[in-house]
């Protein structure tokens, strides 16, 4: 392990999920259907910081590029869910202000 990797581990230890994603990406595309499904599920749940750490790894970034090329539509966040997460709090805030002022 390099000095740089040790510094990253010390300041932000990798979660078990990130470690599993890294192991699976390292073996990609030689994954079974179940392993591929698990990788996609786990990858969707990663934070932006964890994704950036994986992208910053020279070896894993190449595998990640292949993974994205092959499965990008499946990795996209559902638009309906994003709209719900944005519009629902906004609608509640507007309703609360109307009740407070009205």
C-alpha positions as CSV (number, residue, x, y, z in Angstrom):
1,X,0.0,0.0,0.0
2,X,1.5,3.4,-1.0
3,X,1.9,6.3,1.3
4,X,-0.9,8.1,-0.4
5,X,-3.3,5.2,0.0
6,X,-2.4,5.0,3.7
7,X,-3.2,8.7,4.2
8,X,-6.6,8.2,2.5
9,X,-7.4,5.2,4.7
10,X,-6.4,7.1,7.8
11,X,-8.7,10.1,7.1
12,X,-11.6,8.3,5.6
13,X,-11.7,4.5,6.1
14,X,-13.6,2.7,3.3
15,X,-16.9,1.3,4.3
16,X,-17.6,-2.4,3.7
17,X,-19.9,-1.5,0.8
18,X,-17.2,0.5,-0.9
19,X,-14.7,-2.4,-0.4
20,X,-17.2,-4.8,-1.9
21,X,-17.8,-2.5,-4.9
22,X,-14.1,-2.2,-5.4
23,X,-13.6,-6.0,-5.4
24,X,-16.5,-6.5,-7.8
25,X,-15.2,-3.7,-10.1
26,X,-11.8,-5.2,-10.1
27,X,-13.2,-8.5,-11.4
28,X,-15.6,-6.8,-13.9
29,X,-16.8,-8.0,-16.5
30,X,-16.1,-11.5,-15.2
31,X,-19.1,-11.5,-12.8
32,X,-22.1,-13.8,-12.6
33,X,-25.5,-12.3,-13.0
34,X,-26.1,-12.3,-9.3
35,X,-22.8,-10.6,-8.6
36,X,-23.5,-8.0,-11.4
37,X,-27.0,-7.3,-9.9
38,X,-25.4,-6.9,-6.4
39,X,-22.8,-4.5,-7.8
40,X,-25.4,-2.4,-9.5
41,X,-27.5,-2.2,-6.3
42,X,-24.4,-1.4,-4.2
43,X,-23.1,1.2,-6.6
44,X,-26.4,3.1,-6.7
45,X,-26.2,3.4,-2.9
46,X,-22.7,4.9,-2.8
47,X,-22.3,8.5,-1.8
48,X,-20.7,10.9,-4.3
49,X,-17.5,11.0,-2.2
50,X,-17.2,7.2,-2.4
51,X,-17.8,7.3,-6.2
52,X,-15.2,9.9,-6.5
53,X,-12.7,7.8,-4.5
54,X,-13.3,4.9,-6.9
55,X,-13.0,7.2,-9.9
56,X,-9.7,8.4,-8.6
57,X,-8.2,4.9,-8.5
58,X,-6.3,4.4,-11.8
59,X,-7.1,0.7,-12.2
60,X,-10.7,0.9,-10.9
61,X,-11.5,3.9,-13.0
62,X,-10.9,1.9,-16.2
63,X,-13.2,-0.8,-15.0
64,X,-15.7,1.8,-13.9
65,X,-15.7,3.3,-17.4
66,X,-16.5,-0.1,-18.8
67,X,-19.2,-0.7,-16.2
68,X,-20.8,2.6,-17.0
69,X,-20.6,2.0,-20.7
70,X,-22.4,-1.3,-20.4
71,X,-24.9,-0.4,-17.7
72,X,-25.4,3.3,-17.6
73,X,-29.2,3.3,-18.1
74,X,-29.6,0.9,-15.2
75,X,-27.4,3.1,-13.0
76,X,-29.4,6.3,-13.5
77,X,-31.5,7.6,-10.6
78,X,-35.2,7.4,-11.4
79,X,-36.4,10.8,-12.5
80,X,-39.8,10.4,-10.7
81,X,-38.0,9.7,-7.4
82,X,-35.9,12.8,-7.8
83,X,-38.9,15.0,-8.7
84,X,-40.7,13.7,-5.6
85,X,-37.7,14.4,-3.3
86,X,-37.5,18.0,-4.7
87,X,-41.2,18.9,-5.2
88,X,-42.7,17.4,-2.0
89,X,-40.6,19.4,0.5
90,X,-41.2,22.5,-1.6
91,X,-45.0,21.9,-1.7
92,X,-45.0,21.4,2.1
93,X,-43.0,24.6,2.6
94,X,-45.4,26.6,0.5
95,X,-48.4,25.1,2.3
96,X,-46.9,25.8,5.6
97,X,-46.3,29.4,4.7
98,X,-49.8,29.8,3.4
99,X,-51.2,28.5,6.7
100,X,-48.9,30.7,8.7
101,X,-49.8,33.9,6.7
102,X,-53.4,33.1,5.9
